[in-house]
C-alpha cells in the first residue's frame, strides 16, 4: 500500500509556481468553472439542435459528441492562457 507524503495533491497544486499566473483561481477554474461552462455549452447545443426537429435521443447523442469533441480544445486553450500569462509576467519579475 503506498504511503502518503506530508503534502497532499491539493497542497502540491496550490503551492506549485506553475499555477501562479492565475493568482489562486486555477483550481476553481479547472474544477468548477470548466465543467459548468461545458454543461452550459451542451445545453446550448441541445437547444439549437432541438429547433431543427431532431428526436430527443439523437439530439442527446449529437450534443454529447460535440461537447466531448470540444473538451480537448477547451483544455488546450486553458494551457495557452497560462503560457501567455507566464510570458507576460516574465522570468524573475515579481
C-alpha positions as a printed Julia matrix, in Angstrom:
94×3 Matrix{Float64}:
   0.0    0.0     0.0
   1.55   3.35   -0.99
   2.31   5.84    1.75
   1.21   9.44    1.57
   3.71  12.28    1.76
   3.26  15.12    4.18
   1.96  17.16    1.28
  -1.29  16.19   -0.37
  -2.01  16.59   -4.06
  -4.05  19.71   -3.36
  -1.14  21.28   -1.46
   1.19  20.47   -4.34
  -1.22  22.13   -6.78
  -1.76  25.2    -4.59
   1.93  25.85   -3.94
   3.12  24.98   -7.43
   4.67  28.06   -9.09
   3.33  26.93  -12.48
  -0.18  27.86  -11.33
   0.75  31.34  -10.03
  -0.27  33.11  -13.24
  -3.94  32.75  -12.38
  -3.49  34.03   -8.81
  -5.1   31.11   -6.99
  -8.09  30.78   -9.3
  -6.58  27.86  -11.22
  -8.1   25.15   -9.05
 -11.52  26.82   -9.1
 -11.28  27.33  -12.85
 -10.28  23.75  -13.52
 -12.59  22.02  -11.02
 -15.72  24.17  -11.14
 -15.82  26.7   -13.96
 -14.85  24.41  -16.84
 -17.44  21.7   -16.09
 -20.13  24.37  -15.64
 -19.17  26.02  -18.93
 -19.18  22.67  -20.73
 -22.6   21.87  -19.26
 -23.95  25.24  -20.45
 -22.36  24.61  -23.87
 -24.14  21.23  -24.01
 -27.49  22.83  -23.14
 -26.95  25.44  -25.85
 -26.16  22.77  -28.45
 -29.18  20.72  -27.36
 -31.44  23.78  -27.66
 -30.13  24.67  -31.12
 -30.5   21.1   -32.38
 -33.97  20.85  -30.82
 -35.12  23.7   -33.06
 -34.35  21.52  -36.11
 -36.87  18.9   -35.01
 -34.36  16.14  -34.28
 -35.61  13.37  -31.97
 -34.64  13.56  -28.31
 -32.36  10.5   -28.34
 -30.47  11.61  -31.43
 -30.23  15.13  -30.05
 -28.66  13.87  -26.8
 -26.12  11.76  -28.7
 -25.1   14.58  -31.04
 -24.88  17.08  -28.16
 -22.68  14.7   -26.14
 -20.42  14.12  -29.13
 -19.98  17.85  -29.79
 -19.3   18.63  -26.12
 -16.86  15.71  -25.95
 -15.04  16.9   -29.05
 -14.83  20.43  -27.64
 -13.19  19.2   -24.42
  -9.72  18.98  -25.97
  -9.68  22.5   -27.41
 -11.01  23.9   -24.13
  -8.23  22.24  -22.12
  -5.58  23.34  -24.62
  -6.85  26.91  -24.57
  -6.56  26.83  -20.78
  -2.9   25.86  -21.11
  -2.42  28.53  -23.78
  -3.79  31.2   -21.45
  -1.32  30.02  -18.78
   1.58  30.27  -21.25
   0.53  33.76  -22.36
   0.21  34.93  -18.76
   3.59  33.46  -17.81
   5.26  35.16  -20.78
   3.6   38.44  -19.9
   4.86  38.18  -16.33
   8.36  37.34  -17.48
  11.1   35.43  -15.67
  12.25  36.92  -12.36
   9.67  39.71  -12.34
   7.58  39.87   -9.22
